Amino acid sequence: MPLFEFVCSECGQPFEELVRSSNAISEVSCPECGSPKVSKKISTFASRLSGGVSSSGFSAASCAPGGA
Ligand SMILES: [Zn+2]
């Protein structure tokens, strides 16, 4: 499910919207003020997934020599 993060250009309200197709993105409007002027951000799901796997602090922390 493509969950996109948007930010309203009018009131600055951030919100998330499930978008089935790229065409539907242009039909997204702000739930706060109803303005169609919204900016799409990178999907939180995708960014969390890739970022969590590649740049997770888990392995780095366990491999750290330790300050104490
Ligand atoms: Zn708005």
N, CA, C, O and the ligand as a Tripos MOL2 file, in Angstrom:
@<TRIPOS>MOLECULE
protein
  273   271    69     0     0
PROTEIN
NO_CHARGES

@<TRIPOS>ATOM
      1 N           0.8450   -1.2080    0.0000 N.3       1 MET1
      2 CA          0.0000    0.0000    0.0000 C.3       1 MET1
      3 C           0.8760    1.2530    0.0000 C.2       1 MET1
      4 O           1.6330    1.4840    0.9430 O.2       1 MET1
      5 N           0.7760    2.0370   -1.0270 N.am      2 PRO2
      6 CA          1.5710    3.2650   -1.1070 C.3       2 PRO2
      7 C           1.0000    4.3700   -0.2300 C.2       2 PRO2
      8 O           0.0280    5.0380   -0.5820 O.2       2 PRO2
      9 N           1.6250    4.5340    0.9000 N.am      3 LEU3
     10 CA          1.2000    5.5970    1.8050 C.3       3 LEU3
     11 C           2.1220    6.7880    1.6240 C.2       3 LEU3
     12 O           3.3230    6.7130    1.8880 O.2       3 LEU3
     13 N           1.5360    7.8910    1.1680 N.am      4 PHE4
     14 CA          2.3430    9.0760    0.9220 C.3       4 PHE4
     15 C           2.1230   10.1210    2.0010 C.2       4 PHE4
     16 O           1.0430   10.2380    2.5790 O.2       4 PHE4
     17 N           3.1590   10.8580    2.2480 N.am      5 GLU5
     18 CA          3.0830   11.9310    3.2310 C.3       5 GLU5
     19 C           3.0120   13.2540    2.4800 C.2       5 GLU5
     20 O           3.8140   13.5250    1.5860 O.2       5 GLU5
     21 N           2.0480   14.0600    2.8550 N.am      6 PHE6
     22 CA          1.8650   15.3420    2.1870 C.3       6 PHE6
     23 C           1.9950   16.4840    3.1870 C.2       6 PHE6
     24 O           1.8360   16.3110    4.3950 O.2       6 PHE6
     25 N           2.2880   17.6460    2.6400 N.am      7 VAL7
     26 CA          2.2600   18.8560    3.4460 C.3       7 VAL7
     27 C           1.4760   19.9050    2.6800 C.2       7 VAL7
     28 O           1.7510   20.1730    1.5100 O.2       7 VAL7
     29 N           0.5010   20.4930    3.3470 N.am      8 CYS8
     30 CA         -0.3090   21.5030    2.6920 C.3       8 CYS8
     31 C           0.4960   22.7850    2.4820 C.2       8 CYS8
     32 O           1.1590   23.2760    3.3950 O.2       8 CYS8
     33 N           0.4240   23.3110    1.2670 N.am      9 SER9
     34 CA          1.1590   24.5370    0.9670 C.3       9 SER9
     35 C           0.4350   25.7640    1.4960 C.2       9 SER9
     36 O           1.0200   26.8400    1.6120 O.2       9 SER9
     37 N          -0.8420   25.5950    1.8160 N.am     10 GLU10
     38 CA         -1.6470   26.7190    2.2730 C.3      10 GLU10
     39 C          -1.5240   26.9170    3.7840 C.2      10 GLU10
     40 O          -1.2040   28.0080    4.2540 O.2      10 GLU10
     41 N          -1.7840   25.8400    4.5390 N.am     11 CYS11
     42 CA         -1.7880   25.9760    5.9960 C.3      11 CYS11
     43 C          -0.6370   25.2160    6.6540 C.2      11 CYS11
     44 O          -0.4440   25.2920    7.8670 O.2      11 CYS11
     45 N           0.1250   24.4810    5.8370 N.am     12 GLY12
     46 CA          1.2810   23.7840    6.3680 C.3      12 GLY12
     47 C           0.9360   22.5300    7.1460 C.2      12 GLY12
     48 O           1.7710   21.9870    7.8690 O.2      12 GLY12
     49 N          -0.2980   22.0730    6.9970 N.am     13 GLN13
     50 CA         -0.7410   20.8870    7.7170 C.3      13 GLN13
     51 C          -0.1470   19.6180    7.1020 C.2      13 GLN13
     52 O          -0.3820   19.3380    5.9260 O.2      13 GLN13
     53 N           0.6180   18.8490    7.8800 N.am     14 PRO14
     54 CA          1.1200   17.5750    7.3750 C.3      14 PRO14
     55 C           0.0830   16.4720    7.5240 C.2      14 PRO14
     56 O          -0.6040   16.4010    8.5430 O.2      14 PRO14
     57 N          -0.0370   15.6160    6.5240 N.am     15 PHE15
     58 CA         -0.9880   14.5240    6.6080 C.3      15 PHE15
     59 C          -0.5450   13.3780    5.7060 C.2      15 PHE15
     60 O           0.2820   13.5490    4.8100 O.2      15 PHE15
     61 N          -1.1140   12.2160    5.9660 N.am     16 GLU16
     62 CA         -0.7750   11.0450    5.1670 C.3      16 GLU16
     63 C          -1.9880   10.6080    4.3660 C.2      16 GLU16
     64 O          -3.1240   10.7200    4.8260 O.2      16 GLU16
     65 N          -1.7410   10.1170    3.1800 N.am     17 GLU17
     66 CA         -2.8280    9.7140    2.3100 C.3      17 GLU17
     67 C          -2.4410    8.4520    1.5510 C.2      17 GLU17
     68 O          -1.3360    8.3370    1.0220 O.2      17 GLU17
     69 N          -3.3740    7.5130    1.5120 N.am     18 LEU18
     70 CA         -3.1550    6.3200    0.7040 C.3      18 LEU18
     71 C          -3.4750    6.6450   -0.7430 C.2      18 LEU18
     72 O          -4.5960    7.0430   -1.0590 O.2      18 LEU18
     73 N          -2.5030    6.4780   -1.6170 N.am     19 VAL19
     74 CA         -2.6940    6.8110   -3.0280 C.3      19 VAL19
     75 C          -2.5240    5.5650   -3.8780 C.2      19 VAL19
     76 O          -1.4690    4.9300   -3.8700 O.2      19 VAL19
     77 N          -3.5570    5.2270   -4.5990 N.am     20 ARG20
     78 CA         -3.5210    4.0120   -5.4150 C.3      20 ARG20
     79 C          -2.7100    4.2110   -6.6850 C.2      20 ARG20
     80 O          -1.9620    3.3240   -7.0950 O.2      20 ARG20
     81 N          -2.8560    5.3620   -7.3000 N.am     21 SER21
     82 CA         -2.1360    5.6000   -8.5420 C.3      21 SER21
     83 C          -1.5300    6.9960   -8.5350 C.2      21 SER21
     84 O          -1.8830    7.8430   -7.7150 O.2      21 SER21
     85 N          -0.6040    7.2150   -9.4740 N.am     22 SER22
     86 CA          0.0480    8.5220   -9.5300 C.3      22 SER22
     87 C          -0.9540    9.6030   -9.9080 C.2      22 SER22
     88 O          -0.7780   10.7680   -9.5510 O.2      22 SER22
     89 N          -1.9920    9.2270  -10.6190 N.am     23 ASN23
     90 CA         -3.0270   10.1850  -10.9940 C.3      23 ASN23
     91 C          -3.7790   10.6960   -9.7780 C.2      23 ASN23
     92 O          -4.1920   11.8540   -9.7160 O.2      23 ASN23
     93 N          -3.9480    9.7900   -8.8030 N.am     24 ALA24
     94 CA         -4.7140   10.1390   -7.6170 C.3      24 ALA24
     95 C          -3.9680   11.1520   -6.7540 C.2      24 ALA24
     96 O          -4.5760   11.8550   -5.9460 O.2      24 ALA24
     97 N          -2.6600   11.2210   -6.9260 N.am     25 ILE25
     98 CA         -1.8590   12.1540   -6.1310 C.3      25 ILE25
     99 C          -2.2870   13.5910   -6.3960 C.2      25 ILE25
    100 O          -2.3510   14.4100   -5.4790 O.2      25 ILE25
    101 N          -2.5820   13.8900   -7.6690 N.am     26 SER26
    102 CA         -2.9770   15.2400   -8.0390 C.3      26 SER26
    103 C          -4.3660   15.5770   -7.5190 C.2      26 SER26
    104 O          -4.7720   16.7390   -7.5070 O.2      26 SER26
    105 N          -5.0980   14.5370   -7.0860 N.am     27 GLU27
    106 CA         -6.4500   14.7720   -6.5830 C.3      27 GLU27
    107 C          -6.4840   14.9000   -5.0690 C.2      27 GLU27
    108 O          -7.5370   15.1240   -4.4720 O.2      27 GLU27
    109 N          -5.3180   14.7560   -4.4620 N.am     28 VAL28
    110 CA         -5.2540   14.8500   -3.0130 C.3      28 VAL28
    111 C          -5.3970   16.3010   -2.5720 C.2      28 VAL28
    112 O          -4.7710   17.2060   -3.1230 O.2      28 VAL28
    113 N          -6.2350   16.4910   -1.5660 N.am     29 SER29
    114 CA         -6.3870   17.8470   -1.0380 C.3      29 SER29
    115 C          -6.2070   17.8260    0.4720 C.2      29 SER29
    116 O          -6.3660   16.7890    1.1160 O.2      29 SER29
    117 N          -5.8780   18.9700    1.0180 N.am     30 CYS30
    118 CA         -5.6270   19.0890    2.4460 C.3      30 CYS30
    119 C          -6.9100   18.7990    3.2590 C.2      30 CYS30
    120 O          -7.9600   19.3880    3.0010 O.2      30 CYS30
    121 N          -6.8090   17.8950    4.2290 N.am     31 PRO31
    122 CA         -7.9780   17.5550    5.0500 C.3      31 PRO31
    123 C          -8.3180   18.6860    6.0300 C.2      31 PRO31
    124 O          -9.3960   18.7000    6.6240 O.2      31 PRO31
    125 N          -7.3990   19.6190    6.1880 N.am     32 GLU32
    126 CA         -7.5750   20.6950    7.1520 C.3      32 GLU32
    127 C          -8.3120   21.8810    6.5300 C.2      32 GLU32
    128 O          -9.2910   22.3810    7.0850 O.2      32 GLU32
    129 N          -7.8210   22.3220    5.3640 N.am     33 CYS33
    130 CA         -8.4220   23.5050    4.7420 C.3      33 CYS33
    131 C          -8.9960   23.2000    3.3640 C.2      33 CYS33
    132 O          -9.6460   24.0480    2.7520 O.2      33 CYS33
    133 N          -8.7470   21.9650    2.8710 N.am     34 GLY34
    134 CA         -9.3230   21.5590    1.5990 C.3      34 GLY34
    135 C          -8.5690   22.0860    0.3920 C.2      34 GLY34
    136 O          -9.0410   21.9680   -0.7380 O.2      34 GLY34
    137 N          -7.4170   22.6580    0.6210 N.am     35 SER35
    138 CA         -6.6570   23.1900   -0.5000 C.3      35 SER35
    139 C          -6.0020   22.0670   -1.2990 C.2      35 SER35
    140 O          -5.4630   21.1270   -0.7160 O.2      35 SER35
    141 N          -6.0430   22.1560   -2.6230 N.am     36 PRO36
    142 CA         -5.3840   21.1610   -3.4820 C.3      36 PRO36
    143 C          -3.8830   21.4080   -3.5880 C.2      36 PRO36
    144 O          -3.1520   20.6140   -4.1810 O.2      36 PRO36
    145 N          -3.4350   22.5150   -3.0080 N.am     37 LYS37
    146 CA         -2.0000   22.8240   -3.0680 C.3      37 LYS37
    147 C          -1.2600   22.0580   -1.9730 C.2      37 LYS37
    148 O          -1.0420   22.5600   -0.8700 O.2      37 LYS37
    149 N          -0.8860   20.8350   -2.3120 N.am     38 VAL38
    150 CA         -0.1710   20.0180   -1.3480 C.3      38 VAL38
    151 C           1.1420   19.5420   -1.9590 C.2      38 VAL38
    152 O           1.2470   19.3270   -3.1660 O.2      38 VAL38
    153 N           2.1410   19.3850   -1.0910 N.am     39 SER39
    154 CA          3.4250   18.8850   -1.5570 C.3      39 SER39
    155 C           3.6050   17.4570   -1.0700 C.2      39 SER39
    156 O           3.3880   17.1600    0.1050 O.2      39 SER39
    157 N           3.9980   16.5870   -1.9670 N.am     40 LYS40
    158 CA          4.1830   15.1960   -1.6020 C.3      40 LYS40
    159 C           5.5860   14.9820   -1.0500 C.2      40 LYS40
    160 O           6.5820   15.4320   -1.6160 O.2      40 LYS40
    161 N           5.6240   14.2870    0.0650 N.am     41 LYS41
    162 CA          6.9220   13.9390    0.6310 C.3      41 LYS41
    163 C           7.1980   12.4610    0.3380 C.2      41 LYS41
    164 O           6.3630   11.7540   -0.2260 O.2      41 LYS41
    165 N           8.3670   12.0280    0.7300 N.am     42 ILE42
    166 CA          8.7230   10.6200    0.4980 C.3      42 ILE42
    167 C           7.9150    9.7380    1.4350 C.2      42 ILE42
    168 O           7.6730   10.0950    2.5880 O.2      42 ILE42
    169 N           7.5030    8.5910    0.9320 N.am     43 SER43
    170 CA          6.7250    7.6470    1.7260 C.3      43 SER43
    171 C           7.4540    7.2910    3.0060 C.2      43 SER43
    172 O           8.6230    6.9070    2.9870 O.2      43 SER43
    173 N           6.7520    7.4220    4.1110 N.am     44 THR44
    174 CA          7.3640    7.1300    5.4090 C.3      44 THR44
    175 C           7.6800    5.6490    5.5190 C.2      44 THR44
    176 O           8.6780    5.2590    6.1250 O.2      44 THR44
    177 N           6.8370    4.8420    4.9390 N.am     45 PHE45
    178 CA          7.0280    3.4000    5.0010 C.3      45 PHE45
    179 C           8.3150    3.0090    4.2870 C.2      45 PHE45
    180 O           9.1230    2.2530    4.8270 O.2      45 PHE45
    181 N           8.5040    3.5150    3.0890 N.am     46 ALA46
    182 CA          9.6760    3.1690    2.2920 C.3      46 ALA46
    183 C          10.9430    3.7060    2.9420 C.2      46 ALA46
    184 O          11.9560    3.0100    3.0080 O.2      46 ALA46
    185 N          10.8860    4.9420    3.4200 N.am     47 SER47
    186 CA         12.0790    5.5540    3.9960 C.3      47 SER47
    187 C          12.4630    4.8620    5.3000 C.2      47 SER47
    188 O          13.6470    4.6940    5.5910 O.2      47 SER47
    189 N          11.4760    4.4650    6.0760 N.am     48 ARG48
    190 CA         11.7530    3.7710    7.3290 C.3      48 ARG48
    191 C          12.3450    2.3970    7.0550 C.2      48 ARG48
    192 O          13.2570    1.9390    7.7440 O.2      48 ARG48
    193 N          11.8010    1.7560    6.0300 N.am     49 LEU49
    194 CA         12.2250    0.4020    5.7220 C.3      49 LEU49
    195 C          13.6850    0.3780    5.2850 C.2      49 LEU49
    196 O          14.4940   -0.3690    5.8340 O.2      49 LEU49
    197 N          14.0110    1.1960    4.3000 N.am     50 SER50
    198 CA         15.3740    1.2100    3.7800 C.3      50 SER50
    199 C          16.3350    1.8110    4.7990 C.2      50 SER50
    200 O          17.4500    1.3220    4.9830 O.2      50 SER50
    201 N          15.8950    2.8630    5.4480 N.am     51 GLY51
    202 CA         16.7650    3.5310    6.4130 C.3      51 GLY51
    203 C          17.0170    2.6640    7.6310 C.2      51 GLY51
    204 O          18.1140    2.6660    8.1900 O.2      51 GLY51
    205 N          15.9940    1.9200    8.0400 N.am     52 GLY52
    206 CA         16.1360    1.0970    9.2260 C.3      52 GLY52
    207 C          17.0710   -0.0710    8.9980 C.2      52 GLY52
    208 O          17.7770   -0.5030    9.9090 O.2      52 GLY52
    209 N          17.0720   -0.5820    7.7680 N.am     53 VAL53
    210 CA         17.9000   -1.7530    7.4690 C.3      53 VAL53
    211 C          19.3530   -1.3500    7.2470 C.2      53 VAL53
    212 O          20.2720   -1.9980    7.7470 O.2      53 VAL53
    213 N          19.5490   -0.2770    6.4940 N.am     54 SER54
    214 CA         20.9090    0.0670    6.0750 C.3      54 SER54
    215 C          21.6360    0.8930    7.1410 C.2      54 SER54
    216 O          22.8130    0.6600    7.4170 O.2      54 SER54
    217 N          20.9310    1.8530    7.7360 N.am     55 SER55
    218 CA         21.6260    2.7680    8.6410 C.3      55 SER55
    219 C          21.1300    2.6220   10.0720 C.2      55 SER55
    220 O          21.1090    3.5910   10.8310 O.2      55 SER55
    221 N          20.7370    1.4220   10.4340 N.am     56 SER56
    222 CA         20.2770    1.1950   11.7970 C.3      56 SER56
    223 C          21.4400    1.2730   12.7760 C.2      56 SER56
    224 O          22.5430    0.8200   12.4730 O.2      56 SER56
    225 N          21.1960    1.8380   13.9290 N.am     57 GLY57
    226 CA         22.2540    1.9570   14.9200 C.3      57 GLY57
    227 C          22.4210    0.6920   15.7360 C.2      57 GLY57
    228 O          23.2410    0.6520   16.6530 O.2      57 GLY57
    229 N          21.6660   -0.3320   15.4230 N.am     58 PHE58
    230 CA         21.6770   -1.5750   16.2050 C.3      58 PHE58
    231 C          23.0380   -2.2550   16.1520 C.2      58 PHE58
    232 O          23.6590   -2.5130   17.1820 O.2      58 PHE58
    233 N          23.4960   -2.5450   14.9160 N.am     59 SER59
    234 CA         24.7600   -3.2630   14.7690 C.3      59 SER59
    235 C          25.9200   -2.3940   15.2280 C.2      59 SER59
    236 O          26.8820   -2.8820   15.8210 O.2      59 SER59
    237 N          25.8150   -1.0840   14.9420 N.am     60 ALA60
    238 CA         26.8910   -0.1810   15.3180 C.3      60 ALA60
    239 C          27.0190   -0.1110   16.8380 C.2      60 ALA60
    240 O          28.1210   -0.0310   17.3820 O.2      60 ALA60
    241 N          25.8710   -0.1430   17.5090 N.am     61 ALA61
    242 CA         25.8880   -0.0410   18.9620 C.3      61 ALA61
    243 C          26.4650   -1.3040   19.5890 C.2      61 ALA61
    244 O          27.2160   -1.2270   20.5620 O.2      61 ALA61
    245 N          26.1190   -2.4690   19.0350 N.am     62 SER62
    246 CA         26.5770   -3.7340   19.5980 C.3      62 SER62
    247 C          28.0540   -3.9570   19.3120 C.2      62 SER62
    248 O          28.7410   -4.6750   20.0390 O.2      62 SER62
    249 N          28.5380   -3.3220   18.2270 N.am     63 CYS63
    250 CA         29.9320   -3.5010   17.8610 C.3      63 CYS63
    251 C          30.8210   -2.4250   18.4840 C.2      63 CYS63
    252 O          32.0480   -2.4930   18.4130 O.2      63 CYS63
    253 N          30.1810   -1.4380   19.0930 N.am     64 ALA64
    254 CA         30.9460   -0.3420   19.6580 C.3      64 ALA64
    255 C          31.8460   -0.8330   20.7940 C.2      64 ALA64
    256 O          31.4300   -1.6790   21.5860 O.2      64 ALA64
    257 N          33.0660   -0.3160   20.8810 N.am     65 PRO65
    258 CA         34.0080   -0.7460   21.9160 C.3      65 PRO65
    259 C          33.5510   -0.3620   23.3200 C.2      65 PRO65
    260 O          33.9530   -0.9740   24.3090 O.2      65 PRO65
    261 N          32.6910    0.6780   23.3880 N.am     66 GLY66
    262 CA         32.1670    1.0800   24.6960 C.3      66 GLY66
    263 C          33.0480    2.1340   25.3410 C.2      66 GLY66
    264 O          34.2640    1.9690   25.4330 O.2      66 GLY66
    265 N          32.4360    3.2050   25.7810 N.am     67 GLY67
    266 CA         33.2060    4.2980   26.3850 C.3      67 GLY67
    267 C          33.5880    4.0030   27.8180 C.2      67 GLY67
    268 O          34.5780    4.5350   28.3200 O.2      67 GLY67
    269 N          32.8120    3.1570   28.4870 N.am     68 ALA68
    270 CA         33.0660    2.8830   29.8970 C.3      68 ALA68
    271 C          34.0570    1.7360   30.0010 C.2      68 ALA68
    272 O          34.4200    1.3320   31.1050 O.2      68 ALA68
    273 ZN         -4.3410   23.0800    4.3590 Zn       69 ZN69
@<TRIPOS>BOND
     1     1     2 1
     2     2     3 1
     3     3     4 2
     4     3     5 am
     5     5     6 1
     6     6     7 1
     7     7     8 2
     8     7     9 am
     9     9    10 1
    10    10    11 1
    11    11    12 2
    12    11    13 am
    13    13    14 1
    14    14    15 1
    15    15    16 2
    16    15    17 am
    17    17    18 1
    18    18    19 1
    19    19    20 2
    20    19    21 am
    21    21    22 1
    22    22    23 1
    23    23    24 2
    24    23    25 am
    25    25    26 1
    26    26    27 1
    27    27    28 2
    28    27    29 am
    29    29    30 1
    30    30    31 1
    31    31    32 2
    32    31    33 am
    33    33    34 1
    34    34    35 1
    35    35    36 2
    36    35    37 am
    37    37    38 1
    38    38    39 1
    39    39    40 2
    40    39    41 am
    41    41    42 1
    42    42    43 1
    43    43    44 2
    44    43    45 am
    45    45    46 1
    46    46    47 1
    47    47    48 2
    48    47    49 am
    49    49    50 1
    50    50    51 1
    51    51    52 2
    52    51    53 am
    53    53    54 1
    54    54    55 1
    55    55    56 2
    56    55    57 am
    57    57    58 1
    58    58    59 1
    59    59    60 2
    60    59    61 am
    61    61    62 1
    62    62    63 1
    63    63    64 2
    64    63    65 am
    65    65    66 1
    66    66    67 1
    67    67    68 2
    68    67    69 am
    69    69    70 1
    70    70    71 1
    71    71    72 2
    72    71    73 am
    73    73    74 1
    74    74    75 1
    75    75    76 2
    76    75    77 am
    77    77    78 1
    78    78    79 1
    79    79    80 2
    80    79    81 am
    81    81    82 1
    82    82    83 1
    83    83    84 2
    84    83    85 am
    85    85    86 1
    86    86    87 1
    87    87    88 2
    88    87    89 am
    89    89    90 1
    90    90    91 1
    91    91    92 2
    92    91    93 am
    93    93    94 1
    94    94    95 1
    95    95    96 2
    96    95    97 am
    97    97    98 1
    98    98    99 1
    99    99   100 2
   100    99   101 am
   101   101   102 1
   102   102   103 1
   103   103   104 2
   104   103   105 am
   105   105   106 1
   106   106   107 1
   107   107   108 2
   108   107   109 am
   109   109   110 1
   110   110   111 1
   111   111   112 2
   112   111   113 am
   113   113   114 1
   114   114   115 1
   115   115   116 2
   116   115   117 am
   117   117   118 1
   118   118   119 1
   119   119   120 2
   120   119   121 am
   121   121   122 1
   122   122   123 1
   123   123   124 2
   124   123   125 am
   125   125   126 1
   126   126   127 1
   127   127   128 2
   128   127   129 am
   129   129   130 1
   130   130   131 1
   131   131   132 2
   132   131   133 am
   133   133   134 1
   134   134   135 1
   135   135   136 2
   136   135   137 am
   137   137   138 1
   138   138   139 1
   139   139   140 2
   140   139   141 am
   141   141   142 1
   142   142   143 1
   143   143   144 2
   144   143   145 am
   145   145   146 1
   146   146   147 1
   147   147   148 2
   148   147   149 am
   149   149   150 1
   150   150   151 1
   151   151   152 2
   152   151   153 am
   153   153   154 1
   154   154   155 1
   155   155   156 2
   156   155   157 am
   157   157   158 1
   158   158   159 1
   159   159   160 2
   160   159   161 am
   161   161   162 1
   162   162   163 1
   163   163   164 2
   164   163   165 am
   165   165   166 1
   166   166   167 1
   167   167   168 2
   168   167   169 am
   169   169   170 1
   170   170   171 1
   171   171   172 2
   172   171   173 am
   173   173   174 1
   174   174   175 1
   175   175   176 2
   176   175   177 am
   177   177   178 1
   178   178   179 1
   179   179   180 2
   180   179   181 am
   181   181   182 1
   182   182   183 1
   183   183   184 2
   184   183   185 am
   185   185   186 1
   186   186   187 1
   187   187   188 2
   188   187   189 am
   189   189   190 1
   190   190   191 1
   191   191   192 2
   192   191   193 am
   193   193   194 1
   194   194   195 1
   195   195   196 2
   196   195   197 am
   197   197   198 1
   198   198   199 1
   199   199   200 2
   200   199   201 am
   201   201   202 1
   202   202   203 1
   203   203   204 2
   204   203   205 am
   205   205   206 1
   206   206   207 1
   207   207   208 2
   208   207   209 am
   209   209   210 1
   210   210   211 1
   211   211   212 2
   212   211   213 am
   213   213   214 1
   214   214   215 1
   215   215   216 2
   216   215   217 am
   217   217   218 1
   218   218   219 1
   219   219   220 2
   220   219   221 am
   221   221   222 1
   222   222   223 1
   223   223   224 2
   224   223   225 am
   225   225   226 1
   226   226   227 1
   227   227   228 2
   228   227   229 am
   229   229   230 1
   230   230   231 1
   231   231   232 2
   232   231   233 am
   233   233   234 1
   234   234   235 1
   235   235   236 2
   236   235   237 am
   237   237   238 1
   238   238   239 1
   239   239   240 2
   240   239   241 am
   241   241   242 1
   242   242   243 1
   243   243   244 2
   244   243   245 am
   245   245   246 1
   246   246   247 1
   247   247   248 2
   248   247   249 am
   249   249   250 1
   250   250   251 1
   251   251   252 2
   252   251   253 am
   253   253   254 1
   254   254   255 1
   255   255   256 2
   256   255   257 am
   257   257   258 1
   258   258   259 1
   259   259   260 2
   260   259   261 am
   261   261   262 1
   262   262   263 1
   263   263   264 2
   264   263   265 am
   265   265   266 1
   266   266   267 1
   267   267   268 2
   268   267   269 am
   269   269   270 1
   270   270   271 1
   271   271   272 2
@<TRIPOS>SUBSTRUCTURE
     1 MET1         2 RESIDUE 1 A MET
     2 PRO2         6 RESIDUE 1 A PRO
     3 LEU3        10 RESIDUE 1 A LEU
     4 PHE4        14 RESIDUE 1 A PHE
     5 GLU5        18 RESIDUE 1 A GLU
     6 PHE6        22 RESIDUE 1 A PHE
     7 VAL7        26 RESIDUE 1 A VAL
     8 CYS8        30 RESIDUE 1 A CYS
     9 SER9        34 RESIDUE 1 A SER
    10 GLU10       38 RESIDUE 1 A GLU
    11 CYS11       42 RESIDUE 1 A CYS
    12 GLY12       46 RESIDUE 1 A GLY
    13 GLN13       50 RESIDUE 1 A GLN
    14 PRO14       54 RESIDUE 1 A PRO
    15 PHE15       58 RESIDUE 1 A PHE
    16 GLU16       62 RESIDUE 1 A GLU
    17 GLU17       66 RESIDUE 1 A GLU
    18 LEU18       70 RESIDUE 1 A LEU
    19 VAL19       74 RESIDUE 1 A VAL
    20 ARG20       78 RESIDUE 1 A ARG
    21 SER21       82 RESIDUE 1 A SER
    22 SER22       86 RESIDUE 1 A SER
    23 ASN23       90 RESIDUE 1 A ASN
    24 ALA24       94 RESIDUE 1 A ALA
    25 ILE25       98 RESIDUE 1 A ILE
    26 SER26      102 RESIDUE 1 A SER
    27 GLU27      106 RESIDUE 1 A GLU
    28 VAL28      110 RESIDUE 1 A VAL
    29 SER29      114 RESIDUE 1 A SER
    30 CYS30      118 RESIDUE 1 A CYS
    31 PRO31      122 RESIDUE 1 A PRO
    32 GLU32      126 RESIDUE 1 A GLU
    33 CYS33      130 RESIDUE 1 A CYS
    34 GLY34      134 RESIDUE 1 A GLY
    35 SER35      138 RESIDUE 1 A SER
    36 PRO36      142 RESIDUE 1 A PRO
    37 LYS37      146 RESIDUE 1 A LYS
    38 VAL38      150 RESIDUE 1 A VAL
    39 SER39      154 RESIDUE 1 A SER
    40 LYS40      158 RESIDUE 1 A LYS
    41 LYS41      162 RESIDUE 1 A LYS
    42 ILE42      166 RESIDUE 1 A ILE
    43 SER43      170 RESIDUE 1 A SER
    44 THR44      174 RESIDUE 1 A THR
    45 PHE45      178 RESIDUE 1 A PHE
    46 ALA46      182 RESIDUE 1 A ALA
    47 SER47      186 RESIDUE 1 A SER
    48 ARG48      190 RESIDUE 1 A ARG
    49 LEU49      194 RESIDUE 1 A LEU
    50 SER50      198 RESIDUE 1 A SER
    51 GLY51      202 RESIDUE 1 A GLY
    52 GLY52      206 RESIDUE 1 A GLY
    53 VAL53      210 RESIDUE 1 A VAL
    54 SER54      214 RESIDUE 1 A SER
    55 SER55      218 RESIDUE 1 A SER
    56 SER56      222 RESIDUE 1 A SER
    57 GLY57      226 RESIDUE 1 A GLY
    58 PHE58      230 RESIDUE 1 A PHE
    59 SER59      234 RESIDUE 1 A SER
    60 ALA60      238 RESIDUE 1 A ALA
    61 ALA61      242 RESIDUE 1 A ALA
    62 SER62      246 RESIDUE 1 A SER
    63 CYS63      250 RESIDUE 1 A CYS
    64 ALA64      254 RESIDUE 1 A ALA
    65 PRO65      258 RESIDUE 1 A PRO
    66 GLY66      262 RESIDUE 1 A GLY
    67 GLY67      266 RESIDUE 1 A GLY
    68 ALA68      270 RESIDUE 1 A ALA
    69 ZN69       273 GROUP 0 **** ****
